[in-house]
Amino acid sequence: MEINSFIQQFEDTIADLPPNSINPETDFKNLPQWDSLAMLSLFAKLDSEYNVSLTAEELNSCNNMTELYELVKSKMP
Amino acid sequence: MYASIKAISYFLPEGELTNEDINRDFPEWSIEKISDKTGILTRHIAAENVCSSDLGIESAKKLFEEHRIDKNEIDFILFCTQSPDYFFPTSACIIQEKLGLPTSVGALDFNLGCSGFVYGLGLAKGLLESGAAKNILLITAETYSKLMHPKDKSVRTIIGDGAATTLISASDNGNLGPFIFGTDGKGAEKIILRAGAFRLPKSEETGVDKVDEFGNITNENSMYMNGADVFNFSLKTIPELVSNLLTKSGLSDDQIDLYIFHQANKYMLDALRKKLKIPEEKFYIFMSNCGNTVSSTIPIALYNAIKENKVKVGSKIMVVGFGVGLSWAGGIVNL
């Protein structure tokens, strides 16, 4: 799984995100669309798509999409 | 001779917290956004001088009346709450007296939240099938509203107060079980009221407001819930529980007439339903007028499922409770 397809999945998951608004340096936590429901949607997607589970703490420790991508990749079975 | 559910009634206190009220306190959340996200329109809130046991008592009185039950036939009270009247005496003892039940009843409290009803069914089955009791009142009651921080919108939008009484008696048809239980104390801090008991007594410090990692304002004297981690826990744990329970009971999923899960919030339930591939008409949701009443969500939903004819005598229902502890339990109810 490479970073661009991961970013695509992320964009598809978060409600009201304009397409192509995310790049590897984006800090997703600062997006105006990022709220508690966005976090739950992401968790549901990580579970169904990648069989990966992150804690809220782990998610919040990522400062950009690259770090998030690396973390998810490291947890993939 | 089997243990079976004979009757259910429930009671919601009069006071209400509507989406309009929440919007007034948290104007950044519109009324539509609240009902879309949570599936809840209003929650009921107990008055200041009303305790869980009072709600429990009202639901028991309703049971006696609605279902014409002779309260002198009751020989055991199981009271599930996390907001007792006192540390002691046992609230169930107080309930015995206030309901005018015979002094020959056994009575005890047990401290569980969202998994409490299913655990209670398991306990009742044990008492009944061992011959220790014949007519058991399982009362679930909660007043989490007293434990919420007024500025914590994450819990205020979801939680409601309420109580339910379920009568479990011996029967030749209908039964309860099998059950599967589970516990993970690693998740103890995911849903927690830190201060006020013995691990952390209340102090000036525990009352200091802080912003948690989700931007909610709370303090240690108020309940805290890490909704995201609890969501993850459910996605991981519940599908396994459901499949193990089907195996244990020798049933296939299409033999289950209705699934009634703990009504945590609509988003989590939808995600679980989709992951489990349960069709919508077999997955019961009832929370829009009461919110998450903790241990009473399942009996309240079951009462309404029966009322709406979604299930009847002979139906096989899978009930699944999960949450604070972390604790979980699943059981088969043959009505």
Contacts between the chains, C-beta under 8 A, distances in Angstrom:
chain1	res1	chain2	res2	distance
A	36	B	154	6.7
A	36	B	214	6.2
A	36	B	227	6.6
A	36	B	228	7.3
A	37	B	37	5.6
A	37	B	267	6.8
A	39	B	228	5.2
A	40	B	227	7.4
A	40	B	228	6.4
A	40	B	231	5.4
A	40	B	267	5.9
A	40	B	268	7.6
A	40	B	271	7.5
A	43	B	228	6.3
A	43	B	231	5.9
A	43	B	232	5.5
A	43	B	235	7.3
A	44	B	231	7.8
A	44	B	235	7.0
A	44	B	271	4.7
A	47	B	232	7.4
A	47	B	235	4.9
A	47	B	236	7.6
A	47	B	275	7.3
A	48	B	274	7.9
A	48	B	275	6.6
A	53	B	232	5.1
A	53	B	235	7.4
A	53	B	236	5.9
A	54	B	232	7.3
A	55	B	228	7.8
A	55	B	229	5.5
A	55	B	232	7.1
A	56	B	213	6.5
A	56	B	214	7.3
A	56	B	226	5.9
A	56	B	228	4.1
A	56	B	229	5.4
A	57	B	213	7.1
A	59	B	228	7.6
A	60	B	213	6.0
